[in-house]
Amino acid sequence: MAHAVIKLEEDNFSIPEGYGRHAKGYSRVSFIDHSTSAAAVHMAHQIVQLEPGGYLEQCVLAYEKSLYVLEGEMDLMMDGRSYRMGPGDYALILVGSAHALRSSSGTRARWMEMIAPQPLAKAVGQDTFFVDDFDWPKKIERFDKGDARTRFVGHFEDAQLPPPGNLQMDGYTGDGARLISQKMMVDRNFGSAHMTMFVVEFAEGGGGSHHTHPFEESYYFVSGMADCEFEGKKYIVEPGTLCWTGVGAKHAIYTRGSEPLRFIETQTPQPPARQAFRFDSEWRKMRERYPD
């Protein structure tokens, strides 16, 4: 089955294997990786949290990781620069980039992570390395987007979404998805070599009709309700649900009800410059004219 629909369950948070000596108050829920039932081969997707006073020691990864903060505040150190991150903030951690995390408030911090290439199974090899410790600076402030030294971090806010219209993005310009607004966050322009991450919002009556891709996608729903169809199976999807589709898995997503539908979408490998989408509606005439 080349799709998955998974509801976040609070009881499923746990400390990852091998992290116990290097973290405190750190736990996560893995939606998609090499150990889950979904047939994903390119990505991993998880929700991570830090309890007050929690931390993750400095580490280096053999994969890219993007994160989007859902609630609370945390401090991110990346390649010697430290940033205070809050809701709507996002970051890209490159392969080989030393980074660390710590709780920075009296409340829990929670964020979404997408990883590509998919982390290795333990039997295949090691791809997470905890390295020398470092001293956090005494004062850490919100990142300054006007500072030219600020790289690989950003902030999303509602004003960045354009008015609803037809889908316009790398690899597709057509009417297969309507009444859509989107804001790219992580992509090749931001510095990623493996993934994209962006905000999608469909207005009332909007949606993307049946189509396929030559890459994997995930959708983490944050507000509104959706009518989804994945490989012929229909679902009603609510916030706190992660959906994943594999290469060639036909899918459609529509707004359910009058409230706008919003989700955080990721893709890997990055979409090609052409033929990133194949909408059934755009090939219907060819099928009718030249049937089997």
Secondary structure, DSSP 8 states (H G I E B T S, - for coil): --EEEEE--GGG-B--TT-GGGEEEEEEEEEESTTSSS--SS-EEEEEEEEEEEEEEEEEESSEEEEEEEES-EEEEETTEEEEE-TTEEEEE-TT--EEEEE-SSS-EEEEEEEES----TTT---EEE-------S---B--TTSTT--SEEE--GGGS--SBS-EETTEESSSEEEEEEEEEESTTTT-SS-EEEEEEEEEEEEEEEEE-SSEEEEEEEESEEEEEETTEEEEE-TTEEEEE-TT--EEEEEESSS-EEEEEEEES---SS---EEHHHHHHHHHHS--
